[in-house]
Structure formats: C-alpha cells, structure tokens
Amino acid sequence: MELPAPLRRAVDAALEGQPVADLARSAAALSARYRAEVRDGRYHLSDDGAARAYLAARLPATYAAVHAALAMAAKARPDFAPATLLDVGAGPGTALWAATDLWPSCTDALMIEGSAPVRLWGERLSRALASDAASLAITWRAGDILAGERPDDPLHTAPRDLVTMAYVLDEIAPAQRPALVARLWTLTAGVLAIVEPGTPAGYARIMTARAQLIAAGAHILAPCPHALPCPLVQPDWCHFSRRVARSRIHRLTKGAEVPWEDEKYVFMAASRLPASAALPARVLAPPKTASGRVSLMLCRENGSAGEQGFSRRDGERYRSARKAAWGDALDSFVPSEF
C-alpha cells in the first residue's frame, strides 16, 4: 500500500530540502520512544524535527494500518455512511485521509491533537485533501484529551458518526484509559475504531477496551467474529500486518535497502448497531500452503480459534481457502459445525 497521491505529494513537499541525516537522527529517537512506550509527560512528536521524521518514517505505515482496520469495519457494515468524523490524537491527520478514502460521505471532520508541531503539519497536509473535496469541512483543535469536560475541553462536541483513535492508548497511563474509552463511546453515534501497534502490549490494551465496550452494550464489528472472550492464549496474540511501499526518502530516513516494510497492528471496531451479517471466521495468521492443501488459523463465531485444513477434496472451499489472506473475513465456506 502507498499513501494517496495528494498526501504523498504534500509529504514530499514538507520534506523537500531536509537533511537526511537530521531526519534519520530524529526518526531513530522517535522509534526508541515508541518501542519503550515512554510516558514522561512529553508528546512523542514534541518538536518540528520529530514531526517531519514521523512524516518520512512512520506516516506511510500508520496510514496503511488505519486504512486496513477501517476497511474491515466498512465491510462488516456496508450500510454505514458516516457524515461526521472525530479523530482523537490525530497526529498529522492519518485517520482523516483513511476515513475519507473509504467513506466519501464524510463532510465534517473534527481533529484533536495536543502536539502543536504535528498538528501544524496535519493542518497543512489536510489542505490538499480539502482542495480535492470541496464539501469537506475540517476543524483542528488543540487540548488535553484527558482533562475532562470544561470550557476548553477539546472533546466538547456532539456525537459523531465515526470516532477514531489510532496509536494513542500506548501514550496514556493505564489508570486513565477506561475514562477516555468511555468518553469516546459516549461521543460515538455510529462506529468507534481504536488502533494500536501489533505487539502483545498493544493487543492487551485493545482487549481491555473491547471488554469495556462490550459491557457498555457495543457490538463488535471487527476483527472479531464474536463478542466472547478472546480464545487466544500466550504466547499467541491477535494482530494483523500490512505491507507498505517505501519511498526513497522513507528508505533513506530508516537506513533501509528493502523497498517495503510490514506494519503490524491490532485494532477493534465497535458499533451502535450490529454487523450487517454474521461473520463465520477471521484469518488470524498467514496461510500455510502445501501441495494440494491449505491450512488457515481461524477465529470463529462460536468463540473458538484453531487451524483448519482444506484439501482439494473440499472443492470450492479449498479454492476459496487458497485465495484467503491474513486478516480476511471468511463468510462463505467455513463448515457450519464451527
């Protein structure tokens, strides 16, 4: 996957003339903070150098992950056509670009971002989107999303059709997360999507939010085919992967030679309304193939998970299994006894 052409051009313009050594140094420091999940009261993107490094080294991957997560939610509810968006911890507008690509119905977006440097770049980049979609109104707002309701509360808004929060929970102390998730659900008129890095720690955060939302009456759209406890046990964890094309500046900033990278992510999409149809299973890992046989790791609608083999004797189910990819929803060939 690549960035949308208008966004790619805007990012290239933002990075034009920037010394690669400076970008690489800032990207390395940023990556170290993300990996360590540092919570020292500072934003990860606390200065212009970090914000530009994010555009070069991280935006393509986070866009791919958010787009893939929202696409699974869209497939679960093809009737969903959000007109309004709230993105919390918006960064440079990643979810805005992904959501408007999937749902052209969106005409009003409220972007909340506390870091001034990355918010400034988000505003600049989103002008390229607004110029292509004249009917789209985009508002950027600063503030502390954990401050609670008060006159300068950045989350002061009527409920929005689509609410997103991507790569934010890892920056928030565990004790503060439940109140934020509850607040976001209150502000959700349609669908709430939360995306995190595809690590065991990210999975644990998503599972905690998932349990909280189910208890609040939410319907899980994706990726789970059920609302039962996750059947995976350590060392397994539910996550997905998206292959991302690297631009020249992306490769140079990361000191990489391979023209692509794989972004691992985990997410949950919760809805006020149930999915349009029951989902029999989701593919949880890359398929294993051998001569005349395919094995899929499946999470099933009855709350179980495990490998299922398909051979040529299975006919159409085998042919469908051969086409399946990690993350795919299986809605036509999973045996009814599952």
N, C-alpha and C positions, 0 to 999 in steps of 0.2 A: 504494500500500500504506500502511496505517496500523499503528500499534502495537496489539497485542492490548488489548482493553478493560481488563482488570485492570492491565496495565502502564501504560496511558495514564492511568488514574485515580491510580495510585501516583506517577507522574511529576508530574501536576498538583498533587498534594498536596505533593510535595517542593519545588515551585517557588512554591507559594502565598505571597504576601506579599513575594517577592523583587523588588527594584527592577529594572525592565527595563534601565535604564542600566548597572547593575552586571553583569547577565548579558551584555549586548551587549559591554561592555568585555572581560570575561573570554573571551567567545567569539571576539572578534577576535584576542586574544593567543594563544589556543589554536590558532586556524586558521593563524596565522602560523608557529607552531612545527611544525604538521603539514606545511604546504606546504614549509617549509625542511628538513624531516626532521632537526631538531636532535637531536644526540646529545651532551648536555653532562653526562651523569650524573644528570640530574633526570628524574623522571617528567613526562610532559606534563600529567597530572592530579595536580598536586603539592599542591593546596590545595582547600578546600571550594568556593571560588568557581569554580575551573576545573571541578570535578566537576559542580556544578549547571549550569554553562554547557554542558557536554557533554550532560547530560540534555535540555536545552532545544534545542540546535542540532545535535547530531550523532547522538544515540541513534536517532531515527527512521530516518535514512539507513543507519546501520551495521546496524541490525536488518533492514532491507529487503534489504541486500546479503547478509548472512549467511544469512538465510532462503532467498533465491533460490539461493545456492550449495548449501546443504544439500538443497534441493528437487531440484536436478539430480542430486545423488548418490543421493537416495532413489529417483528414477525409474530410475536405472541399476541399482539393486539393490532391487527391490520386496520381496525376501525378507528384507532387513535390518531387524531389530527390536531396536535396542540397549537393553539394560537399564542400562548404566552409561556415564557421560559424564565426561570430563576436559576442562576448558576452561582453556587456559593464556593468561595475560594477559587475564583475564576481564572487566576493566572493570566496568561495572555489571550484568553478567550477560546481555549481549546474546545470546550463543550459547545460553545456557541456555533463554531464552524461545523462541528459534527452534527449537532441537532438540526441546524437549518439545511444541511445537505440531505438528511433523512426525511425531514418534515418541512417542506416549503410552506406549509400552512402557518408557520410561526411568524408573527408580525410584531411581537413586543417582547424584548429581552431585557431583563434586569441582571446585571453582572456585579457581584460583590467581591471585592478584592482589597485586602488590607495593605499589601505591599505597594507603595507608591511607584517604584521603578517598573515593576512588571505590569501594574495597572496602566501606566502611561503607554507602554508598548501594546497592551491589549486594546486600548482606545485607538491607537494609530492603525494597528492591523485590522481592526473591525471596520474601519472606514472603507477598506477595499471590499468587504462583504456588503456593507450598506449601499455602496455605489452600484453593486450588481442586483440588489434587491431594494428598490426604492420604497417599498411598503414596509420595510423592517425598521422599527424604532429600537435603538439600542441605548440603554442607560447604564453608565458605570457609576458605582457608588463605593466609597471607602468606608472603613469602620471595622470594629471588632465584632465578629460573629458570635462571640461568647459573652458579650456584655449584657444580654438580656434586653427586654423591652424598656425603652426610654426614648426621649425625644430624638436623640441622634442614632437610634438603633438602625443599622444598615438593613436588617431583615424586616423593617416595617413595610409591609406590602400586603395586598390582598392575595389569597391563594392563587397559585399559578398552575396551569395545566401540566407543565413538565418542570420538575425540580431536579437539579443535578449537583453532585459534589464529587469531584474526582481528585484523588491523590491529596486528600486533606486530613482524613482521620489520623494518619500517622504523625501529623504535626500537633495533635491535640492530646492532652493528658487523659488517660483512661477515665478518670472520675468525671471529666467534663463532657464526654462523648454522648451518654444517654440523653442528657438535656438537649443537646444540639440535634440529635436524630429525632427526638420527639418534636422539637420546634419545626424542623423541616417537614415532618409528616403533617403537622397542622397546616403548613403553607402549601401542601400538595393537593391540588384539585383532581389530578389525574394520575400521573406516574412519577415516582421518585426513584432515581438511579444513583447508586453510590459505587464508585470505582476505587480500587486500591491496588498497590503493587502486588504481583502474583507470588508473594512469599508466604511461608507459613504464618508469619505475624499478620500480614495483610488479610489472609484467609480468616484468622481468628477474629479480627476486627469486624469483618463482614458478617461472620456467623453471629456475633453478638448483636449487631444491628438488625440482622434478619430475625432473630428470636424476638427482639423488642418490637419490631414492626408487626410480626405475626400476632403477637399478644395484643397489639393495638387494633387488630382487625384488618390488616393489609392482606392483599392477595399477592403471592409471589409470581411474577411473570417469567422471570429468567434469572439465572440459568436453570434453576431447579425445576424439575417436573412435578414437584410435590411441596407441601408445607410441613412435612415431617422433619425430625432431626436429621442432620446430615449423616449418611451412613458411612462416610469415610473415617478411618482411624489412622492415627500416626503410624508410620511417617508419611502417609498419603495426605494430600490436601487438594481441594478443588481449585483449579486455576486454568487459565487458557493462554494462548500465545498468538501473537500477530506478527507476521514478517513485515519489516519496514525497509523501504529503499533508502539508502544513504546518499545524500547529495555530496558533491565534492567538499564543501565547507564542513558538512557533517563528519565526513571521514577524517579530514584534517584536524578538526577540533578534538576528536576522540583518539587520534593517532591510530586509526584503523585502516586496514587494507581491504577487507571484505566489503563489497558494495551493499550489504544488507545487514540487519540485525533482527533478533527476535525479542519482542517485548512481551513479557509475562505479566498477566493481570488477573485480578479476581474482582467480581462485582456482584451486585444484587439489584434487581429492578422490582419495585413493589408498586401495586396499583390499587386504586379505589374500587375498580371493577375487575372481575376475574378475566383470565385469558379467554380468547375467542373460542378455543377448543382445548381439550385435554392434550397434554404432551406426553406420549408414552415413555420417551427416554431422551437423554442428552449424552453425547460422546464426550468422555472426560479425559481422553488421552490420545496421542497419535495412534491410528490403527496399526495393527501388526498384520503383515501380509506374508503369505507363503504360497506355494504352488497350489492353486485351486482352493485356497482357504483365506478367510479374513477374520481376525479377532478384534472385537471392539470392547473397550471399557465403558460400561453404560451406567448412568444413574437413572433409575426407573421410577415411574409414577407411584409405585407401591412403597417407595421409601427405601428400596434396596439398591445395592450397587455391586457390580462384578463384571467379569469378562464374559462375553457371549461370542461363540464361534459360528461362522457361516461358511458353508461349503457349496460347491457347485450344485449339489443335490437340492439346495434350498431355492434354486431358481431365481425368481425376481428379488427375493430378499437378499440373496448373495450379490446380485448385480447392484442393488442399492447400497449394500454394505461396502462394496468396493469403491463407491463414489463418496462415501462418508468421510468427513474430515473432523479433526479435533474441534469440539465446540458445536458441531452440527446438532440440530434437533431432529430426532427420528420420529416421524409421525405416520408412517405407512406400513412398516414391515416388522416391527417388533412383535414377537409372539404374544397372543392375548393372555397366556398364563403368567406373564410377568405382572 
